[in-house]
Amino acid sequence: MDPNTIREIAASFQRSRILLTGIELDLFSNIGEAGSSGHQIATRLNLNENACVRLLNALVSMGFLTKEDEVFFNTPESATFLSGESPAVMGGLKHTNHLWDTWSNLTEVVRTGIPAHREDINDRGEEWLFAFISAMHDRAKKQAPRQLSGVELSGIQTMLDVGGGSGAYAMEFIHRKPEIEATIFDLSRVVPITREFIHKEGFADKIKTFEGDYTVDELPAGFDLVFLSAVLHSNSLEVNRTLIKKCFSALNRNGRIVIQDWIMNQDRTEPAVGAIFSINMLVGTGAGDCFTEQEVKDMLHAAGFQHISRVVFETGLSQVTAQKI
């Protein structure tokens, strides 16, 4: 790696912070189709005018805004993806802004081993929780059709999405097989947000919800398929062992479990995105991590699952499937 690349990586936070501050202040929503001057935007949002104009100029230099005669305008892309007035707004970027807060504590976390976020998800507040679920929905809605296209659904009449969040994956299962009866299991503070998303997407009468905490409660039973996407990495190895056993109990005979997560090689350095994501778990959770293929297989075997197989997507994400015989 050459010195210029090293410098570029070291300084990349600057451009990220400029964009995230623009999102946090909701600048893109407050420019308007006719454009606005720096004075108008600063007054509208109660900002220091000089500082606001500097930020706007930086956003112009990065291609997120344009400027004509001291009037600022959204680009077509910013108006579509960054303005709250657009139905296609990338709401998940608000969660990225929250990640900034935890990642800023990485040095201290490495020194102490104590995560920056000590609260459980249920205790992080409505604003944080909605931003998190929105981010997961934006990502899952785009990825679900491709990721679930290879999941065999013959014989599957009922499915349970554990930690299903917005319900994006349950929706895609129904798209693929409309007669599937889908249930989402999630925390009591998450389920109202889940219902909001499934109502918005037109699935209110097609997806059931079930409130509970899988670290404490048993899962509902009687399902042909149990789906776990981006769940294992939130927990310790021991919590996951217990959760996989609960999934086994929730399944009918010949039922299947499908796990999607970053599954690491034995020395935990690949895929690279998984190694980096494990740092996200280090700063943001008490015991979360990205686990190796052998660790995942051991959990499944210990619970009683057989016929374990793995598919690796081009992103590096893995899908592991096993069966209850």
C-alpha positions as a Markdown table, in Angstrom:
| # | Residue | x | y | z |
|---|---|---|---|---|
| 1 | Met | 0.0 | 0.0 | 0.0 |
| 2 | Asp | 1.5 | 3.3 | -1.1 |
| 3 | Pro | 1.7 | 6.5 | 1.1 |
| 4 | Asn | -1.0 | 8.3 | -0.9 |
| 5 | Thr | -3.5 | 5.5 | -0.3 |
| 6 | Ile | -2.6 | 5.5 | 3.4 |
| 7 | Arg | -3.2 | 9.3 | 3.5 |
| 8 | Glu | -6.5 | 8.9 | 1.6 |
| 9 | Ile | -7.8 | 6.3 | 4.0 |
| 10 | Ala | -6.7 | 8.3 | 7.1 |
| 11 | Ala | -8.5 | 11.4 | 5.8 |
| 12 | Ser | -11.6 | 9.8 | 4.5 |
| 13 | Phe | -13.5 | 10.6 | 7.7 |
| 14 | Gln | -13.6 | 14.3 | 6.7 |
| 15 | Arg | -15.8 | 13.8 | 3.6 |
| 16 | Ser | -18.0 | 11.4 | 5.6 |
| 17 | Arg | -18.5 | 13.9 | 8.4 |
| 18 | Ile | -19.4 | 16.7 | 6.0 |
| 19 | Leu | -22.1 | 14.6 | 4.4 |
| 20 | Leu | -23.4 | 13.2 | 7.7 |
| 21 | Thr | -23.6 | 16.7 | 9.2 |
| 22 | Gly | -25.7 | 17.8 | 6.2 |
| 23 | Ile | -28.0 | 14.9 | 6.8 |
| 24 | Glu | -28.1 | 15.4 | 10.6 |
| 25 | Leu | -29.1 | 19.1 | 10.1 |
| 26 | Asp | -31.6 | 18.1 | 7.4 |
| 27 | Leu | -30.0 | 20.6 | 5.0 |
| 28 | Phe | -31.1 | 18.8 | 1.9 |
| 29 | Ser | -34.8 | 18.9 | 2.9 |
| 30 | Asn | -34.6 | 22.7 | 3.6 |
| 31 | Ile | -33.1 | 24.0 | 0.3 |
| 32 | Gly | -36.3 | 23.8 | -1.7 |
| 33 | Glu | -36.8 | 23.4 | -5.5 |
| 34 | Ala | -36.2 | 27.1 | -6.1 |
| 35 | Gly | -32.9 | 27.0 | -4.1 |
| 36 | Ser | -32.0 | 29.0 | -1.0 |
| 37 | Ser | -29.2 | 31.3 | 0.0 |
| 38 | Gly | -26.9 | 30.5 | 2.9 |
| 39 | His | -28.6 | 33.2 | 4.9 |
| 40 | Gln | -32.0 | 31.7 | 4.3 |
| 41 | Ile | -30.9 | 28.2 | 5.2 |
| 42 | Ala | -29.0 | 29.3 | 8.3 |
| 43 | Thr | -32.1 | 31.3 | 9.5 |
| 44 | Arg | -34.5 | 28.5 | 8.7 |
| 45 | Leu | -32.4 | 25.9 | 10.7 |
| 46 | Asn | -31.1 | 28.3 | 13.4 |
| 47 | Leu | -27.4 | 27.8 | 12.4 |
| 48 | Asn | -24.4 | 30.1 | 12.5 |
| 49 | Glu | -24.5 | 31.7 | 9.0 |
| 50 | Asn | -20.7 | 31.7 | 8.3 |
| 51 | Ala | -20.4 | 28.0 | 9.4 |
| 52 | Cys | -23.5 | 27.0 | 7.5 |
| 53 | Val | -22.2 | 28.6 | 4.3 |
| 54 | Arg | -18.8 | 26.9 | 4.7 |
| 55 | Leu | -20.6 | 23.5 | 5.0 |
| 56 | Leu | -22.8 | 24.2 | 2.0 |
| 57 | Asn | -19.7 | 25.2 | -0.1 |
| 58 | Ala | -18.0 | 21.9 | 0.9 |
| 59 | Leu | -21.1 | 20.0 | -0.1 |
| 60 | Val | -21.0 | 21.8 | -3.5 |
| 61 | Ser | -17.3 | 20.8 | -3.9 |
| 62 | Met | -18.2 | 17.1 | -3.2 |
| 63 | Gly | -21.0 | 17.1 | -5.8 |
| 64 | Phe | -24.0 | 17.0 | -3.4 |
| 65 | Leu | -25.2 | 20.6 | -4.1 |
| 66 | Thr | -24.8 | 23.2 | -6.9 |
| 67 | Lys | -24.4 | 27.0 | -6.4 |
| 68 | Glu | -25.4 | 29.9 | -8.6 |
| 69 | Asp | -25.1 | 33.6 | -7.5 |
| 70 | Glu | -24.9 | 32.6 | -3.8 |
| 71 | Val | -28.0 | 30.4 | -4.1 |
| 72 | Phe | -27.7 | 26.7 | -3.3 |
| 73 | Phe | -29.6 | 23.9 | -5.1 |
| 74 | Asn | -29.9 | 20.2 | -4.6 |
| 75 | Thr | -28.6 | 18.0 | -7.4 |
| 76 | Pro | -31.1 | 15.6 | -8.8 |
| 77 | Glu | -29.5 | 12.8 | -6.8 |
| 78 | Ser | -29.5 | 14.8 | -3.6 |
| 79 | Ala | -33.2 | 15.8 | -4.1 |
| 80 | Thr | -34.0 | 12.1 | -4.7 |
| 81 | Phe | -31.9 | 10.3 | -2.0 |
| 82 | Leu | -31.1 | 12.9 | 0.7 |
| 83 | Ser | -34.2 | 15.1 | 1.0 |
| 84 | Gly | -36.8 | 14.1 | 3.4 |
| 85 | Glu | -39.4 | 15.4 | 0.9 |
| 86 | Ser | -38.6 | 12.5 | -1.4 |
| 87 | Pro | -40.2 | 9.0 | -1.1 |
| 88 | Ala | -36.9 | 7.5 | -2.1 |
| 89 | Val | -34.9 | 9.2 | 0.7 |
| 90 | Met | -32.1 | 7.1 | 2.1 |
| 91 | Gly | -33.4 | 7.2 | 5.7 |
| 92 | Gly | -30.9 | 4.6 | 6.8 |
| 93 | Leu | -28.1 | 7.2 | 6.6 |
| 94 | Lys | -29.4 | 8.6 | 9.9 |
| 95 | His | -28.3 | 5.4 | 11.5 |
| 96 | Thr | -24.9 | 5.8 | 9.8 |
| 97 | Asn | -24.7 | 9.1 | 11.7 |
| 98 | His | -25.4 | 7.3 | 15.0 |
| 99 | Leu | -22.6 | 4.8 | 14.1 |
| 100 | Trp | -20.2 | 7.8 | 14.0 |
| 101 | Asp | -20.8 | 8.4 | 17.7 |
| 102 | Thr | -19.9 | 4.8 | 18.6 |
| 103 | Trp | -17.0 | 4.4 | 16.2 |
| 104 | Ser | -15.5 | 7.7 | 17.5 |
| 105 | Asn | -14.9 | 5.8 | 20.7 |
| 106 | Leu | -13.0 | 2.9 | 19.1 |
| 107 | Thr | -9.6 | 3.7 | 20.6 |
| 108 | Glu | -11.0 | 3.7 | 24.1 |
| 109 | Val | -13.0 | 0.5 | 23.4 |
| 110 | Val | -9.9 | -1.3 | 22.3 |
| 111 | Arg | -8.1 | -0.1 | 25.5 |
| 112 | Thr | -10.9 | -1.2 | 27.8 |
| 113 | Gly | -13.0 | -3.8 | 26.0 |
| 114 | Ile | -16.1 | -1.8 | 27.1 |
| 115 | Pro | -18.5 | -1.0 | 24.2 |
| 116 | Ala | -19.4 | 2.6 | 23.5 |
| 117 | His | -23.1 | 1.6 | 23.6 |
| 118 | Arg | -23.9 | -0.1 | 26.8 |
| 119 | Glu | -27.7 | 0.0 | 26.5 |
| 120 | Asp | -29.8 | -2.8 | 25.1 |
| 121 | Ile | -31.6 | -2.0 | 21.8 |
| 122 | Asn | -34.8 | -1.7 | 23.7 |
| 123 | Asp | -33.3 | 1.1 | 25.8 |
| 124 | Arg | -31.7 | 3.3 | 23.1 |
| 125 | Gly | -34.7 | 5.6 | 22.4 |
| 126 | Glu | -37.3 | 5.9 | 19.7 |
| 127 | Glu | -35.2 | 8.1 | 17.4 |
| 128 | Trp | -32.2 | 5.7 | 17.4 |
| 129 | Leu | -34.4 | 2.7 | 17.1 |
| 130 | Phe | -36.5 | 4.0 | 14.1 |
| 131 | Ala | -33.3 | 5.1 | 12.3 |
| 132 | Phe | -31.8 | 1.7 | 12.9 |
| 133 | Ile | -34.8 | -0.2 | 11.6 |
| 134 | Ser | -35.1 | 2.2 | 8.6 |
| 135 | Ala | -31.5 | 1.5 | 7.7 |
| 136 | Met | -32.0 | -2.2 | 7.9 |
| 137 | His | -35.2 | -1.9 | 5.8 |
| 138 | Asp | -33.5 | 0.2 | 3.1 |
| 139 | Arg | -30.7 | -2.4 | 2.7 |
| 140 | Ala | -32.8 | -5.5 | 3.0 |
| 141 | Lys | -35.5 | -4.4 | 0.6 |
| 142 | Lys | -32.8 | -4.0 | -2.1 |
| 143 | Gln | -30.9 | -7.2 | -1.3 |
| 144 | Ala | -33.8 | -9.6 | -0.4 |
| 145 | Pro | -34.9 | -10.6 | -4.0 |
| 146 | Arg | -31.3 | -11.7 | -4.9 |
| 147 | Gln | -30.5 | -13.3 | -1.6 |
| 148 | Leu | -33.7 | -15.3 | -1.3 |
| 149 | Ser | -33.9 | -16.4 | -4.9 |
| 150 | Gly | -32.0 | -19.6 | -4.2 |
| 151 | Val | -34.0 | -20.6 | -1.0 |
| 152 | Glu | -36.0 | -23.7 | -1.8 |
| 153 | Leu | -39.6 | -23.1 | -0.8 |
| 154 | Ser | -41.3 | -26.4 | -1.7 |
| 155 | Gly | -43.1 | -27.7 | 1.3 |
| 156 | Ile | -42.8 | -24.4 | 3.1 |
| 157 | Gln | -46.2 | -23.1 | 4.3 |
| 158 | Thr | -45.2 | -21.2 | 7.4 |
| 159 | Met | -42.1 | -19.2 | 8.2 |
| 160 | Leu | -40.7 | -17.3 | 11.3 |
| 161 | Asp | -38.4 | -14.4 | 10.8 |
| 162 | Val | -36.5 | -14.0 | 14.1 |
| 163 | Gly | -35.4 | -10.4 | 14.7 |
| 164 | Gly | -37.2 | -9.5 | 11.5 |
| 165 | Gly | -37.2 | -5.8 | 12.1 |
| 166 | Ser | -39.1 | -4.0 | 9.3 |
| 167 | Gly | -40.3 | -7.3 | 7.8 |
| 168 | Ala | -38.5 | -6.8 | 4.5 |
| 169 | Tyr | -37.4 | -10.4 | 4.2 |
| 170 | Ala | -40.8 | -11.8 | 5.2 |
| 171 | Met | -42.3 | -9.6 | 2.5 |
| 172 | Glu | -39.9 | -11.1 | -0.1 |
| 173 | Phe | -40.8 | -14.6 | 1.0 |
| 174 | Ile | -44.4 | -13.8 | 0.4 |
| 175 | His | -43.5 | -12.2 | -3.0 |
| 176 | Arg | -41.9 | -15.5 | -4.0 |
| 177 | Lys | -44.7 | -17.7 | -2.5 |
| 178 | Pro | -47.9 | -15.7 | -1.7 |
| 179 | Glu | -49.5 | -18.5 | 0.3 |
| 180 | Ile | -46.7 | -18.5 | 2.9 |
| 181 | Glu | -47.9 | -17.6 | 6.4 |
| 182 | Ala | -45.2 | -15.3 | 7.8 |
| 183 | Thr | -44.6 | -14.3 | 11.4 |
| 184 | Ile | -42.0 | -11.8 | 12.6 |
| 185 | Phe | -40.6 | -12.2 | 16.1 |
| 186 | Asp | -38.9 | -9.1 | 17.6 |
| 187 | Leu | -38.6 | -7.0 | 20.7 |
| 188 | Ser | -41.6 | -5.1 | 22.2 |
| 189 | Arg | -40.2 | -1.7 | 21.2 |
| 190 | Val | -39.5 | -2.9 | 17.7 |
| 191 | Val | -42.8 | -4.6 | 16.8 |
| 192 | Pro | -44.7 | -1.3 | 16.6 |
| 193 | Ile | -42.2 | -0.1 | 14.0 |
| 194 | Thr | -42.5 | -3.5 | 12.3 |
| 195 | Arg | -46.2 | -3.0 | 12.0 |
| 196 | Glu | -45.7 | 0.5 | 10.6 |
| 197 | Phe | -43.5 | -0.8 | 7.8 |
| 198 | Ile | -45.6 | -3.8 | 6.9 |
| 199 | His | -48.7 | -1.5 | 6.8 |
| 200 | Lys | -46.9 | 1.0 | 4.6 |
| 201 | Glu | -45.7 | -1.8 | 2.2 |
| 202 | Gly | -49.2 | -3.3 | 2.0 |
| 203 | Phe | -48.6 | -6.5 | 4.0 |
| 204 | Ala | -50.7 | -5.7 | 7.2 |
| 205 | Asp | -53.1 | -8.6 | 6.6 |
| 206 | Lys | -50.4 | -11.0 | 5.4 |
| 207 | Ile | -47.7 | -10.9 | 8.2 |
| 208 | Lys | -48.2 | -11.6 | 11.9 |
| 209 | Thr | -46.0 | -10.2 | 14.6 |
| 210 | Phe | -44.9 | -11.7 | 17.9 |
| 211 | Glu | -43.3 | -9.8 | 20.7 |
| 212 | Gly | -40.5 | -11.3 | 22.7 |
| 213 | Asp | -36.8 | -11.4 | 23.6 |
| 214 | Tyr | -35.1 | -14.5 | 22.2 |
| 215 | Thr | -32.4 | -14.2 | 25.0 |
| 216 | Val | -35.2 | -14.9 | 27.5 |
| 217 | Asp | -38.3 | -16.2 | 25.8 |
| 218 | Glu | -39.0 | -19.3 | 23.8 |
| 219 | Leu | -39.9 | -18.8 | 20.2 |
| 220 | Pro | -43.4 | -19.6 | 18.9 |
| 221 | Ala | -43.5 | -23.1 | 17.3 |
| 222 | Gly | -45.0 | -24.9 | 14.3 |
| 223 | Phe | -43.0 | -23.4 | 11.4 |
| 224 | Asp | -41.6 | -25.0 | 8.3 |
| 225 | Leu | -38.8 | -22.4 | 8.0 |
| 226 | Val | -37.0 | -20.2 | 10.5 |
| 227 | Phe | -35.0 | -17.3 | 9.1 |
| 228 | Leu | -32.2 | -15.4 | 10.9 |
| 229 | Ser | -30.7 | -12.5 | 9.0 |
| 230 | Ala | -28.1 | -10.3 | 10.7 |
| 231 | Val | -28.9 | -11.8 | 14.1 |
| 232 | Leu | -26.0 | -14.0 | 15.0 |
| 233 | His | -23.4 | -11.1 | 14.9 |
| 234 | Ser | -25.4 | -9.2 | 17.6 |
| 235 | Asn | -24.8 | -11.9 | 20.2 |
| 236 | Ser | -22.2 | -13.8 | 22.1 |
| 237 | Leu | -21.4 | -17.4 | 21.1 |
| 238 | Glu | -23.3 | -18.7 | 24.1 |
| 239 | Val | -26.4 | -16.7 | 23.4 |
| 240 | Asn | -26.3 | -17.9 | 19.8 |
| 241 | Arg | -26.0 | -21.6 | 20.8 |
| 242 | Thr | -29.1 | -21.2 | 22.9 |
| 243 | Leu | -31.0 | -19.3 | 20.2 |
| 244 | Ile | -30.2 | -22.0 | 17.6 |
| 245 | Lys | -31.6 | -24.6 | 19.9 |
| 246 | Lys | -34.8 | -22.5 | 20.3 |
| 247 | Cys | -35.0 | -22.3 | 16.5 |
| 248 | Phe | -34.8 | -26.1 | 16.3 |
| 249 | Ser | -37.7 | -26.4 | 18.7 |
| 250 | Ala | -39.7 | -23.9 | 16.7 |
| 251 | Leu | -39.5 | -26.0 | 13.6 |
| 252 | Asn | -41.8 | -28.7 | 12.4 |
| 253 | Arg | -40.2 | -32.0 | 11.4 |
| 254 | Asn | -38.2 | -31.6 | 8.1 |
| 255 | Gly | -38.3 | -27.9 | 8.7 |
| 256 | Arg | -35.3 | -25.7 | 7.7 |
| 257 | Ile | -33.3 | -22.9 | 9.2 |
| 258 | Val | -31.7 | -20.2 | 7.0 |
| 259 | Ile | -29.0 | -18.0 | 8.5 |
| 260 | Gln | -27.6 | -15.0 | 6.7 |
| 261 | Asp | -24.6 | -13.3 | 8.2 |
| 262 | Trp | -20.9 | -12.5 | 7.8 |
| 263 | Ile | -19.3 | -15.9 | 8.2 |
| 264 | Met | -15.5 | -15.7 | 8.7 |
| 265 | Asn | -12.7 | -17.9 | 7.7 |
| 266 | Gln | -10.8 | -19.7 | 10.4 |
| 267 | Asp | -8.3 | -16.8 | 11.1 |
| 268 | Arg | -11.1 | -14.2 | 11.0 |
| 269 | Thr | -9.6 | -12.0 | 8.4 |
| 270 | Glu | -11.9 | -12.8 | 5.4 |
| 271 | Pro | -14.2 | -11.6 | 4.1 |
| 272 | Ala | -12.7 | -8.2 | 4.7 |
| 273 | Val | -16.1 | -6.6 | 5.1 |
| 274 | Gly | -16.9 | -9.1 | 7.9 |
| 275 | Ala | -13.6 | -8.3 | 9.7 |
| 276 | Ile | -14.5 | -4.6 | 9.6 |
| 277 | Phe | -18.1 | -5.3 | 10.7 |
| 278 | Ser | -16.8 | -7.1 | 13.7 |
| 279 | Ile | -15.4 | -3.8 | 14.8 |
| 280 | Asn | -18.9 | -2.3 | 14.5 |
| 281 | Met | -20.0 | -5.0 | 16.9 |
| 282 | Leu | -17.1 | -4.3 | 19.2 |
| 283 | Val | -18.0 | -0.6 | 19.6 |
| 284 | Gly | -21.8 | -1.1 | 19.5 |
| 285 | Thr | -22.6 | -4.3 | 21.4 |
| 286 | Gly | -21.7 | -6.0 | 24.6 |
| 287 | Ala | -20.6 | -9.3 | 23.1 |
| 288 | Gly | -21.5 | -9.3 | 19.4 |
| 289 | Asp | -19.0 | -10.7 | 16.8 |
| 290 | Cys | -18.7 | -12.3 | 13.4 |
| 291 | Phe | -18.3 | -16.1 | 13.7 |
| 292 | Thr | -16.4 | -18.6 | 11.7 |
| 293 | Glu | -18.0 | -21.3 | 9.5 |
| 294 | Gln | -16.9 | -24.0 | 12.0 |
| 295 | Glu | -18.5 | -22.1 | 14.9 |
| 296 | Val | -21.8 | -21.8 | 13.1 |
| 297 | Lys | -21.7 | -25.5 | 12.0 |
| 298 | Asp | -20.9 | -26.5 | 15.6 |
| 299 | Met | -24.0 | -24.5 | 16.9 |
| 300 | Leu | -26.2 | -26.2 | 14.3 |
| 301 | His | -24.9 | -29.7 | 15.0 |
| 302 | Ala | -25.3 | -29.2 | 18.8 |
| 303 | Ala | -28.9 | -28.2 | 18.3 |
| 304 | Gly | -29.7 | -31.3 | 16.2 |
| 305 | Phe | -29.6 | -29.9 | 12.7 |
| 306 | Gln | -28.4 | -31.9 | 9.7 |
| 307 | His | -27.6 | -31.4 | 6.0 |
| 308 | Ile | -25.7 | -28.1 | 6.6 |
| 309 | Ser | -24.8 | -26.2 | 3.4 |
| 310 | Arg | -23.4 | -22.7 | 2.7 |
| 311 | Val | -23.7 | -20.2 | -0.1 |
| 312 | Val | -21.4 | -17.1 | -0.3 |
| 313 | Phe | -22.8 | -14.1 | -2.2 |
| 314 | Glu | -20.6 | -11.7 | -4.2 |
| 315 | Thr | -20.7 | -9.2 | -1.3 |
| 316 | Gly | -19.1 | -11.7 | 1.0 |
| 317 | Leu | -22.3 | -12.3 | 3.0 |
| 318 | Ser | -23.0 | -16.0 | 3.6 |
| 319 | Gln | -26.3 | -18.0 | 3.7 |
| 320 | Val | -26.2 | -21.2 | 5.7 |
| 321 | Thr | -29.1 | -23.7 | 5.5 |
| 322 | Ala | -29.7 | -26.7 | 7.7 |
| 323 | Gln | -32.6 | -29.1 | 8.3 |
| 324 | Lys | -34.4 | -30.7 | 11.2 |
| 325 | Ile | -34.9 | -34.4 | 10.5 |
